[in-house]
Amino acid sequence: MKKLILCTRLLSFVLLLQANVGFASEPNDIATALSNLMSQVRHKEHPRSCISDAQLKNTDPKQVLAALAPYEKDEDRRVRRMAYFYEVRLARVHANPEIKQEVVKRLVEGLFTGSSEQATEWLLSFTEQDFNEASKTMIREAMARAYPGRSTVLICGVANIQEELPRLKELLIDEPNYMANRSPVTSPDAHIMWSYTVGWAARLARARMGVKEDIEKCIELVKTAEKDSFNIVVVHLLKDIAYIRQPEAIDYLRQYLNSDRRLAPTNPGNIGEPVANYVMNFIAESLDNYPIERREVRNYSEQEIELCRKWMSKQTEWKIIR
């Protein structure tokens, strides 16, 4: 009987150890796990030792950031990307302003040094409170260059650096005039080439910072573009409108949510994707109390879309994520 009890306890202990493999909580374990992971990435192996959100959440985030820092400068771009990827995940699982600000600062550095190819995409998912003075200083310095890039301008808008409004105004273009003076381009989106310019990014950034004339101009230009290509507006330009994060922009997106129109099918004979299904992600990213969470795969049901339509119709004020 005693042997049976002993065996039972031993088995329970072994099972407990197995259940906790890969979920270490000590800093050294995290450092080892990251070292193993980066080694696999460097040798182009499929990562076998991924670190879970639970492990990140149960570990001192400062220790994780310290362990990740050397990989940001790695010669292998895949290793650098993985380092930033885990930093962004760390910021999401820890509701800690200091950690978020540190991650954003590192992403801003990665953007301006060229060490992070996805820095812009990740930075656009943060809010103005996540940009500390060090981050804003780097952005101001980049804005002072003769030709700041679109990424710099868009991130400036997210950080809400109001003193850069005059500089952003200098970068604006007259979009219709810009197109009128361009050489003909044989492209399905030739009529919205202005949307790829730094000038358009500057208008979006000013709109995000609350400049009414630029909010109105952005919406007006998108409405005009819809006459030429509905698909391109939905797929390309509505994301820009969502970036603005102002009440007028949310109201405009709601029109598409309420629409029963579909995108033109990519293959003849197929049914195009519902516009409402497409715009769900943009609104979910913009409102912090939206009833349906954003999904990487846009597989929203008709019932979920209808739920969101009814919910939006009842709102008297938008709680916008900025």
N, C-alpha and C positions, 0 to 999 in steps of 0.2 A: 504494500500500500504506500509506504514511504517512497519507494522507488518510482511508483506511478505519479505521485505528487511532484517529486523532483523532476521527472521527465516532462510533466505538464508545464511546470514553471519554466524549464529550460526552453521548451518549444515556444512558449509565449514570449520569452525574451528574444529569441532568434527572429520570430515574426515581427516583433517591434523594431528590431534593428533594420530588417529588410524594408519595412514600411517607411523608415526615415532616411534611407539611402538617398543622397542627393539633396537633402534638406538640412544642410548644416547651418549652424547659427554663429559659429565662431569666425572672426575675421580671417584667420589663417585658412580655414576651410573654403571660404569664399574666394580667397586669392588663389588657392590651388585649383578650385573649380574653374575660375576664369582662365588660368594658365592652360589647363587641359583643353578648354573650349577654344581658345585662340590658337593653340597648336593645331587642332583639327581644322580650323578655318584656314590657317596658313598653308596647310598641306592639302587643301581642297577636298577634305573629307566631309562627309555628312555629319554635322555635330551630333555626338551621342550623349553629351553631358550638358544639355541645356539647363539653365538655372531658372527655376520657376518664380512666379510672382510671390508665392508664399515664402520662398527662401529669401527673396529680396526684402520683403516686408518684415521678416523676423531677424534681419541683420542690421547692424548699425550702418545707416546710409553713408555716413562720412567715410567709414572704412571701405565700403564698396567703391565710392568715388576715388579714394586714394589708390585702390587696386586697379581701377580702370584708367587712371590718368596716363600711365606710360604707353598704353595701347593707342591713345589718340595720335601719337607721333610715329606710329609704326610705319615702316616702308610699304607694307602691304595694305592697299586700300580696303580690302575685305576685312582685315583686322580692325582698321580704323572705323569702318562702318559698324561693325559689331560692337565696338566700344561705345560709340554714340548711341546705338540702338538700346543697349542696356542702361545707359544713363537716362534716356528718355523714359524707359519703363520704370526705372527707379523713381523718377520724379512723379510718375502717375500713381504709383502704389503708396508713396509717402505724402500725406497731406501736410507737408512741411514747407512753408514759404522759403526758408533758407536753402533747402535742398533744390527746390525748383529754380531759384535764382542762380544757384551755382551751375546747374545743368544748362540753363539758358545762356549764361556767360560763356560756358565752354562751347556751346553750339555757335554763338556769335563769333568766337575766336576761330572755330572751324570753318565758318562761312568765309571770313576775310583772309584766312591763310590758305584756303583751298584744301584743307585736310578732310572736310566733310562734304560729300557730294549731295547729301540729302538734308543739309542743315536748314535750308529755306523751308522745305516741306514740314520739317519738325517744328521749327520756330513759329510757323503760322498756326500751330495748334495750341500755343501758349497764350497767356493774357498779359495786359500791360503791367499788372502787379508783379509778374515774374521777371521783369527786366530791372535789374538794380542799376546803380549809377555807373558801375564799371562797364556794364553792357551798353548803356546809353552813350557813354563816352566814345566807345568804339564805333557805334553807329554814327554819331555826330562827325567823327573824323572821316568816315567813309562817305558821308553825305557832302563833305567839303571838297571832295575830289572833283575834277573837271567833269568826269562822266561817271556818276554813281550808277551802278547796275540796277536792274529791275528788282532783284532780290533785296538789295539794300533799301530801296525806296519802300517796298512793301513791308519789310520788317520795321522800318521807321514808323510806319502807320500803326502797326500792332503795338509797338512800344509807346505810342501816343506822345511823341516828343514834339510838343506844341511849338517850341521855338524854331523848329525846322519848317514851319508852314511857309515862310517867305521863300526858302530855298526850293521847296516843292512847287511853289507857284512859278518859279523861274523855269522849271522843267516841263511845265504844261505845254501841250501842243493844241492847235486847232484841228481836231480829228478829221472833219470833213475836208478841210483845206489840205491836210496832209495826204489824204487819199486822192484828191484831185490832181496833186502835183507828182504823184508816183507814176512810174512807168507801168503799163499794163502787166499784170501777173496772171499767168494761167494756173489758177489754183481754186479749189472749191470754196476757200475762205478768203479769197483776195479782197473782198469788200470789207473785211474786218481786220485788215492788217494793222490798223492803228491799235488794236488790242494787244499787240506784241511789243509795243513801244514803252520806253521809260516814261514818256509823257502820260500815257494812259495809267501806268502804275502810280505816277504822282497824283493823278486825279483821284484814283481809288484811295490812296493814302490820306489825302485831304478830306475825302468824303468820310472815311472811317473816323477821322479826328473831329467830325461834326460840322464841316463847312457846307452849309445848305446848298449853295449854288453848285458845288461839285457833286453832291448827292443827286440833285435834280438832273444835272448834265449826264451823269453816269447812266441813270435810268432812261433818260431820253435817247441816248445813243444806242442802248440795248434794244429799246422798242423799235427804233428805226432799222436796226440790223435784222430784226425778226422778219421784216418784210422780204428780205432776200434769202434767208436760210434759217428756218425754224430749228432744225436739228443742231446747227452750230451754236445758236444762242443758248439752247438748253444744255448742251454738253459742255460748252466752253465759257460762255459769258455769264451764265447764272452763278457759276462758282465765284466769279469776280464780284457779282452783286452781293453774294453771301458774305464775302470778305468785308464789306462795308460795315456790317453790324450796327446799322442804325434803323429806327422804326420804319422809315420809308422803304428801306431795302427789304425788311421782313414783310411788309404789306405787299410789295411787288412779288416776292417769292410765293406768297400765299395765293396769288392769282393762278400760278402754275400748279400749285397743290390742288386747287379746286377744279382744275381743268380736266376734261375727259379725253383730251387729245393724246395721240401717241407719236413717238418718234418715227421717222421713216425707217422701214426695216433695212437691215444691212444686207440681207439676202432676199431676193425676189421670192414671193410666195409666203414669206414669214410675216408674223404680226409684230409691228414695232413695239418697243417698250413703252408703257404708259409714262407720260411726262410726270405725273404725280409721284410715281415710284422713284423716278430719278431725282426729283427735288427734295424728297424726304431727308436724304443725308445732309443736304445743305442747311435745312432748317434745324435738324437735330443738333448740328454743330454750333448753331447760333443761339439757341434758347436753352437755358439751364433747367427748365422744368417741362420740357417737351415730353409727352406721354410715351413715346417710343424711342429707344436708344438707337444711335447710329450703328449701322452694320457695314462691314467691309463688302459683303455681297448684298446687293440691293434686291432682296427677296421679300419685300413687304407684301402682306396680303391685302386684299381689297378691304377687309374688315379693319385692319390696322390703319390704312390710309383714311378710311371714313372716320375712324376714331379721332385722328389728328385734325381732320377738317372740322369736325364738331367742336373739338377742344379749342382750336384757334378762333372759331367764331364767337366763343364765349369770353375771350380775353379782352380786358379793357386796357391793359398795359403790358408790353413785352418785357420779360426779364432776359435781357440780352447779355451774352457772354462776350466781354471785351478784354 
